[in-house]
Amino acid sequence: MTSSELLDAVRRMLDLLGPDRPGASLPRQLVDVLQALFPCDAAALLRLEGDTLRPLAVSGLSHDTLGRRFRLQDHPRLLTLLQRRGSTRLASDCQLPDPYDGLVEGRTGQLEVHDCMGCPLYRDDQPWGLLTLDALDPHAFESVEPALLEAFASLAGAVLAAGERIGNLQQRAQREQQLVRALAEDSTRARQRELTGHSAVMRRLQAEIDTVAGTDLTVLITGETGTGKELVAQALHARSQRAEQPLITLNCAALPENLVESELFGHVRGAFTGAVGERRGRFELADGGTLLLDEIGELPLPIQAKLLRVLQGGQIERLGTDRQHRVDVRVLAATNRDLAAEVRAGRFRADLYHRLSVYPLQVPPLRERGRDVQLLAGGFLEENRVRLGLRGLRLAADAQSALLRQPWPGNVRELEHLVSRAAVRAMAQHAGQPRIVTLHAQHLELGPVAMGQANPAEAPLPVHLPLRDAVDAFQRRLIEDALTRNAGNRAATARELGLDRGNLHRLLRRLDLLPS
């Protein structure tokens, strides 16, 4: 071999580390260079895994060789090559059985007398793998310098190690890019806010969050649309031991059924039309952190079964492969549906429901939170003040009263949008750019109850009543109104009025409001 041929082979090996070279094909390309450099009919690169050699790439051997595993105790020829530190050439009449009998292309049955060489590869001074060369000509390797194969093996080991490091860095960069995109989507959808409220129901919710946040229990967060279930999930994550790791969110209702599995578990190249590369799913992105499955009630039944297996075993399979990845993820789920009713209707798996609802949290609707509505409105006013470039944006007394009377079927989200619309309307009534804007009830454009036009609790009471009877009449109207708003639900009525259920029941009996 000439020096130019050797330098060309070295250049080809270094070129394998180029940015456009796929790492998975690196072993095959090294074997191609090996076969071009040495006079052999077959070449192989094998990886040592415990007491077994696994072929990574072969040339001149049948393709099924890649699916074989060569146990060293069953293949003394390979064991001999691996145990010797440098290059080894076995005698052409060596009696050790050849592992490639019947595998050399163009040959069947046992190999006749032939030439064989091998050299182990090392990583951190430990055996990593083995290069093997076979030639049908028993004298093929007589002119091969052992040092040349040793030099090739050393360089090949360095190239493989560098390729692995580059591949790991590329995978890490890809994961971080996906993570940045996922977090950017989350921050766009829900700006960083905190749970706000001093009402009794919110204090109880905060206490429940403190209780369960430090555990790894799965939490099912339920509540009406717009109540702030995602804020509860953020609070659970922020107060947990995983707070330094990402909180990843997947809205199960926002994706078509054929994409949900890929978003959850990831996919490999060619898994489906358009899958041009590997992609990590939300479970892998959340590894070490927390995954929020929002609108879990919308998850298709076939995906529910796969999600259950992940929750039970902690292992995922990317779409298009059966290779398993272990993940360490705390799962939170949120829904505005009654999942127990969905189970009874056959639309949600009972086993998944019980797996998710290890620790259920109910987020109260805004109508049960009393004066919390004013605290929330204050936060939204400040956001709009900044957005509109005002020095001040405030609520007039009539607007505050109207907010307290509103039933809020859309909850906190409805309040947020209402304040934004009212701020724009109020600004439009000023000529030029005002410095301070005050919102009045008329800017809110609420219904007649909120505007104080038909509130039973504020209807005039009969005159000339003794104080005790007047108080009873007011309480009766107030409770009847609350029962109507809560569709007769006494627990919800008690929460809205700030009463224990027992006290509400005694009031209902004393005021003759219990059904006969």
C-alpha positions in Angstrom: 0.0 0.0 0.0 1.3 3.4 -1.0 1.4 6.4 1.3 -1.0 8.2 -0.9 -3.5 5.3 -0.5 -3.1 5.4 3.2 -3.6 9.2 3.4 -6.7 8.9 1.2 -8.1 6.3 3.5 -7.5 8.6 6.5 -9.1 11.5 4.7 -12.2 9.4 3.9 -12.5 8.3 7.6 -12.3 11.9 8.8 -14.9 13.0 6.2 -17.3 10.6 7.8 -17.6 13.1 10.7 -19.0 15.8 8.4 -22.2 17.6 9.5 -24.2 16.1 6.6 -23.3 12.5 7.4 -26.0 10.5 9.2 -24.5 8.9 12.3 -26.4 5.7 11.9 -24.4 4.9 8.7 -21.0 5.6 10.2 -20.2 1.9 10.9 -21.1 0.9 7.4 -18.9 3.6 5.9 -16.0 2.6 8.0 -16.3 -1.0 6.8 -16.4 0.2 3.2 -13.1 2.1 3.8 -11.7 -1.0 5.5 -12.5 -3.3 2.6 -11.1 -0.8 0.1 -7.8 -0.5 2.1 -7.2 -4.2 2.7 -7.3 -7.2 0.3 -10.3 -8.9 1.8 -13.5 -10.6 0.5 -15.5 -9.9 3.7 -15.2 -7.4 6.6 -17.2 -6.7 9.7 -17.4 -4.3 12.6 -18.8 -5.8 15.8 -19.8 -4.2 19.1 -19.1 -5.9 22.4 -22.2 -6.1 24.6 -21.5 -8.1 27.7 -20.3 -11.5 26.6 -21.7 -11.1 23.1 -20.6 -9.5 19.8 -23.3 -7.7 17.8 -22.5 -6.8 14.2 -22.9 -3.1 13.4 -21.9 -3.3 9.8 -20.7 -6.0 7.4 -19.5 -6.2 3.8 -19.2 -9.4 1.8 -21.4 -11.2 4.3 -25.1 -12.0 3.9 -27.4 -9.3 5.2 -28.9 -11.5 7.9 -25.5 -11.5 9.6 -26.6 -8.1 11.1 -29.4 -9.9 13.0 -27.1 -12.4 14.6 -25.5 -12.3 18.0 -22.2 -14.1 18.5 -21.7 -15.3 22.1 -18.0 -15.5 22.8 -18.1 -18.8 24.5 -19.7 -20.3 21.4 -17.2 -18.7 19.0 -13.6 -19.3 20.1 -12.2 -17.7 16.9 -13.8 -14.4 17.7 -12.8 -14.7 21.4 -9.1 -15.3 20.3 -9.1 -12.1 18.2 -10.7 -10.1 20.9 -8.4 -11.2 23.7 -5.2 -10.2 22.0 -4.4 -6.6 22.3 -3.1 -5.9 18.8 -3.7 -7.2 15.3 -3.9 -11.0 15.0 -3.7 -13.2 11.9 -4.9 -16.7 12.3 -3.3 -19.5 10.5 -5.0 -20.5 7.3 -5.4 -24.0 8.6 -6.7 -22.9 12.0 -9.1 -25.5 13.4 -11.2 -23.1 15.3 -14.8 -23.0 13.9 -15.5 -19.9 11.8 -18.5 -17.9 12.8 -19.1 -16.8 9.2 -19.5 -20.4 7.8 -22.4 -20.1 5.3 -22.5 -16.4 5.6 -19.9 -15.3 3.0 -21.6 -14.0 -0.1 -21.2 -16.3 -3.1 -20.2 -19.3 -0.9 -22.3 -21.9 0.8 -21.5 -24.3 3.6 -18.2 -24.5 5.6 -15.5 -22.1 4.5 -12.5 -23.7 2.9 -8.9 -22.9 4.0 -8.8 -19.0 4.0 -7.0 -16.1 5.5 -8.4 -14.3 8.6 -7.3 -11.2 10.5 -8.8 -9.2 13.4 -8.1 -6.4 15.7 -10.0 -5.2 18.8 -11.2 -1.7 19.3 -10.8 0.0 22.7 -12.7 2.8 24.5 -11.2 4.2 27.7 -8.7 1.3 27.7 -11.6 -1.3 27.7 -12.5 -3.6 24.8 -15.3 -1.9 22.8 -15.6 -4.1 19.7 -13.8 -6.0 17.0 -12.8 -5.6 13.3 -12.6 -8.8 11.3 -11.2 -9.4 7.8 -11.6 -12.6 5.8 -10.1 -13.5 2.4 -10.7 -16.7 0.3 -7.1 -16.6 -0.8 -5.1 -18.2 2.1 -2.2 -15.9 1.4 -4.0 -12.7 1.0 -2.8 -11.1 4.2 0.8 -12.1 4.0 1.9 -8.6 2.8 -0.3 -6.8 5.3 1.6 -5.0 8.1 -0.1 -5.8 11.5 0.7 -2.2 12.5 -1.4 -0.9 9.6 -4.5 -2.7 10.8 -3.8 -1.6 14.4 -3.5 2.0 13.2 -6.8 1.7 11.3 -8.5 0.2 14.3 -7.3 3.0 16.6 -8.4 5.6 14.1 -11.8 3.8 13.6 -12.3 3.7 17.3 -11.7 7.5 17.6 -14.0 8.2 14.7 -16.8 6.1 16.2 -16.4 7.8 19.6 -16.4 11.2 18.0 -19.5 10.2 15.9 -21.3 9.1 19.1 -20.5 12.4 20.8 -21.6 14.4 17.8 -24.8 12.3 17.6 -25.5 12.9 21.3 -24.9 16.6 21.0 -27.2 16.7 17.9 -29.9 14.8 19.8 -29.5 17.1 22.8 -29.7 20.2 20.6 -32.8 18.8 18.9 -34.4 18.0 22.2 -33.7 21.5 23.5 -35.0 23.1 20.3 -38.2 21.1 20.6 -38.4 22.0 24.3 -38.0 25.7 23.5 -40.8 25.5 20.9 -43.0 23.6 23.3 -42.4 26.1 26.1 -42.9 29.0 23.7 -46.2 27.6 22.7 -47.2 27.3 26.4 -46.1 30.8 27.2 -48.0 32.2 24.2 -51.2 30.4 25.2 -51.0 31.2 28.9 -48.9 34.1 30.2 -47.2 33.5 33.6 -49.9 34.3 36.2 -50.5 33.1 39.6 -53.6 31.8 41.4 -55.3 34.9 42.8 -58.0 34.9 45.5 -58.7 35.3 49.2 -62.1 33.5 49.3 -62.6 30.5 51.4 -62.9 28.1 48.4 -59.6 29.4 47.0 -57.8 29.1 50.4 -58.9 25.5 50.5 -57.6 24.9 47.0 -54.3 26.5 47.8 -54.0 24.2 50.9 -54.7 21.2 48.7 -52.1 22.2 46.2 -49.5 22.6 49.0 -50.4 19.1 50.3 -49.9 17.2 47.0 -47.3 19.4 45.2 -44.3 17.8 46.9 -45.3 14.3 45.9 -45.2 12.5 42.6 -48.9 11.6 42.7 -50.9 11.9 39.5 -53.4 14.8 39.9 -56.7 15.1 38.0 -57.7 18.8 37.9 -61.4 19.4 37.1 -63.5 22.5 36.8 -65.6 24.4 34.4 -64.1 26.1 31.3 -62.2 29.2 32.1 -61.7 28.6 35.8 -57.9 28.4 35.7 -57.0 24.7 35.7 -53.8 25.4 33.9 -52.8 27.8 36.6 -53.4 25.1 39.2 -51.0 22.8 37.2 -48.4 25.5 37.1 -48.7 26.0 40.8 -48.3 22.2 41.4 -45.2 22.1 39.3 -43.7 25.3 40.8 -44.1 23.9 44.3 -42.7 20.4 43.5 -39.2 19.0 43.6 -39.3 19.1 39.7 -39.7 22.8 39.6 -36.2 23.2 37.9 -37.3 20.9 35.1 -39.7 21.7 32.3 -43.5 21.8 32.6 -44.7 20.6 29.2 -48.4 20.9 28.1 -50.3 19.0 25.5 -53.9 20.1 24.6 -55.5 16.8 23.7 -58.4 18.6 22.0 -56.3 20.7 19.7 -54.9 17.8 17.6 -56.5 15.4 15.1 -56.6 11.8 16.3 -53.9 10.7 13.8 -51.3 13.1 15.3 -52.0 12.7 19.1 -49.9 9.5 19.4 -46.9 11.1 17.7 -47.2 14.3 19.9 -47.4 12.2 23.0 -44.8 9.5 22.3 -42.8 10.8 19.3 -42.0 9.0 16.0 -39.1 7.7 14.0 -38.3 8.5 10.4 -40.8 6.9 8.0 -43.4 6.1 10.7 -46.0 7.8 8.5 -46.2 10.1 5.5 -44.4 13.3 6.3 -42.2 11.8 9.0 -38.9 12.9 7.5 -36.9 12.5 10.7 -37.0 11.4 14.3 -39.0 13.5 16.7 -39.4 13.3 20.5 -42.9 13.4 21.9 -44.1 15.4 24.9 -43.3 12.6 27.3 -39.6 12.6 26.4 -39.5 16.4 26.4 -40.9 16.4 29.9 -38.4 13.7 31.1 -37.5 14.7 34.7 -40.2 17.2 34.9 -44.0 17.5 34.6 -46.5 16.8 31.7 -49.9 18.4 31.7 -52.5 16.6 29.6 -55.1 19.3 29.1 -58.6 18.4 28.0 -57.8 14.8 28.8 -61.5 13.9 28.3 -61.0 14.5 24.5 -58.4 11.8 24.1 -59.5 9.0 21.7 -60.1 5.6 23.2 -57.2 3.8 21.3 -54.7 6.4 22.6 -56.1 6.1 26.1 -55.0 2.4 26.2 -51.5 3.4 25.2 -51.3 6.2 27.7 -52.4 3.8 30.4 -49.5 1.4 29.6 -47.1 4.3 29.9 -48.5 5.4 33.3 -48.2 1.8 34.5 -44.8 1.0 33.2 -43.0 4.4 32.7 -41.8 3.3 29.3 -42.8 4.7 25.9 -42.5 3.5 22.3 -42.1 6.0 19.5 -44.5 5.6 16.7 -42.9 3.3 14.0 -40.6 1.3 16.3 -40.9 -1.2 19.1 -37.8 0.2 21.0 -38.7 1.3 24.4 -37.5 4.5 26.2 -37.9 4.9 30.0 -39.1 8.3 31.1 -39.4 9.9 34.5 -42.4 12.2 34.3 -45.1 13.4 36.7 -48.4 13.5 34.9 -51.1 16.1 35.6 -54.4 15.9 33.8 -57.1 18.6 33.4 -60.7 18.4 32.1 -64.0 20.3 32.2 -65.9 17.0 31.7 -67.3 14.7 34.3 -65.0 11.8 33.6 -67.0 9.5 35.9 -70.0 10.1 33.7 -67.8 9.6 30.6 -66.8 6.2 32.0 -70.4 5.2 32.5 -71.1 6.3 28.9 -68.3 4.2 27.6 -66.3 7.2 26.2 -63.5 7.0 28.8 -61.6 4.0 30.1 -62.4 3.2 33.8 -58.8 2.0 34.5 -57.3 5.1 33.0 -59.7 7.3 35.0 -58.7 5.6 38.3 -55.0 5.9 37.3 -55.3 9.6 36.6 -57.5 10.6 39.6 -55.1 9.4 42.3 -55.5 12.9 43.8 -58.4 14.9 42.4 -58.5 18.7 42.6 -61.7 20.7 41.9 -61.2 24.3 40.7 -64.2 26.4 41.9 -66.2 28.5 39.4 -65.9 32.3 39.6 -69.5 32.7 40.8 -68.5 30.9 44.1 -65.5 33.1 44.8 -67.2 36.3 46.0 -65.0 39.3 46.0 -62.1 37.4 44.3 -63.7 38.9 41.1 -62.4 42.3 42.1 -58.9 41.0 42.7 -58.8 39.3 39.4 -60.2 42.4 37.6 -57.4 44.4 39.2 -54.8 42.2 37.6 -56.5 42.4 34.2 -56.8 46.2 34.5 -53.1 46.4 35.1 -52.3 44.3 32.0 -54.6 46.4 29.9 -53.1 49.6 31.3 -49.7 48.6 30.1 -50.9 47.4 26.8 -52.9 50.6 26.1 -50.1 52.9 27.3 -52.1 54.5 30.1 -51.0 55.9 33.4 -54.1 54.6 35.2 -57.0 52.3 34.5 -59.6 51.8 37.2 -63.1 50.6 38.0 -65.8 53.0 39.2 -68.0 51.9 42.1 -71.0 51.0 39.8 -68.7 48.8 37.7 -67.4 47.0 40.8 -71.0 46.3 42.0 -71.9 45.0 38.6 -69.0 42.6 38.5 -70.0 41.2 41.9 -73.6 40.5 40.6 -72.5 38.8 37.4 -73.0 35.0 37.4 -69.9 34.5 35.2 -70.8 31.4 33.1 -67.4 31.8 31.3 -65.6 32.2 34.6 -62.1 33.9 34.8 -61.6 33.8 31.1 -64.9 35.7 30.5 -63.8 38.3 33.1 -60.5 38.8 31.3 -62.1 39.4 28.0 -64.8 41.6 29.4 -62.3 43.9 31.1 -60.3 44.2 27.8 -63.3 45.1 25.8 -64.5 47.6 28.4 -61.1 49.3 28.5 -61.2 49.8 24.7 -64.7 51.2 24.9 -63.9 53.6 27.6 -60.8 54.8 25.7 -62.9 55.4 22.6 -65.0 57.9 24.5 -62.0 60.2 25.0 -60.6 62.6 22.5 -56.9 62.0 22.0 -54.8 59.9 24.3 -56.1 60.0 27.9 -53.8 59.5 30.9 -56.3 57.9 33.3 -59.4 56.0 32.2 -62.2 54.9 34.5 -64.5 52.0 33.6 -68.2 52.4 34.5 -70.9 49.8 34.5 -72.1 50.9 31.1 -68.7 50.1 29.6 -69.0 46.5 30.8 -72.3 45.9 28.9 -73.5 43.2 31.3 -76.9 41.7 31.6 -79.8 43.2 33.6 -79.0 41.2 36.8 -75.4 42.4 36.9 -76.6 46.0 36.1 -78.8 45.8 39.2 -82.1 45.9 37.3 -83.5 42.5 38.4 -81.6 41.2 41.3 -84.1 39.4 43.7 -81.8 40.0 46.6 -82.0 43.7 46.1 -85.8 43.9 45.5 -87.6 46.1 48.0 -88.8 44.4 51.1 -92.3 44.8 52.5 -92.5 47.8 54.9 -93.5 47.8 58.6 -91.9 44.4 59.3 -90.2 43.6 62.5 -86.4 43.4 62.2 -86.3 39.6 62.7 -88.9 39.1 59.9 -87.2 41.5 57.6 -83.9 39.7 58.1 -85.6 36.4 57.4 -87.2 37.7 54.3 -83.8 39.0 53.0 -82.0 35.8 53.8 -84.8 33.7 52.1 -84.5 35.8 48.9 -80.7 35.6 49.0 -80.6 31.9 49.4 -83.3 31.3 46.8 -81.3 33.4 44.3 -78.1 31.4 45.1 -79.9 28.1 44.7 -81.3 29.2 41.4 -77.8 30.2 40.1 -76.4 26.8 41.3 -79.2 24.7 39.8 -80.4 23.6 43.3 -76.9 22.3 44.2 -76.7 22.9 48.0 -73.0 22.2 48.3 -72.2 24.8 45.6 -74.7 27.2 47.2 -73.1 26.9 50.6 -69.6 27.6 49.0 -71.0 30.7 47.3 -72.6 32.0 50.5 -69.5 31.2 52.6 -71.5 28.7 54.8 -70.9 25.2 55.9 -73.4 22.7 54.4 -74.8 22.0 57.8 -75.4 25.7 58.6 -77.1 26.1 55.2 -79.3 23.1 55.8 -80.4 24.5 59.2 -81.2 27.9 57.5 -83.2 26.2 54.8 -85.2 24.3 57.5 -85.8 27.4 59.6 -86.8 29.5 56.6 -89.2 26.8 55.3 -87.1 26.4 52.1 -86.7 22.6 52.3 -89.0 20.6 50.0 -91.9 19.0 51.8 
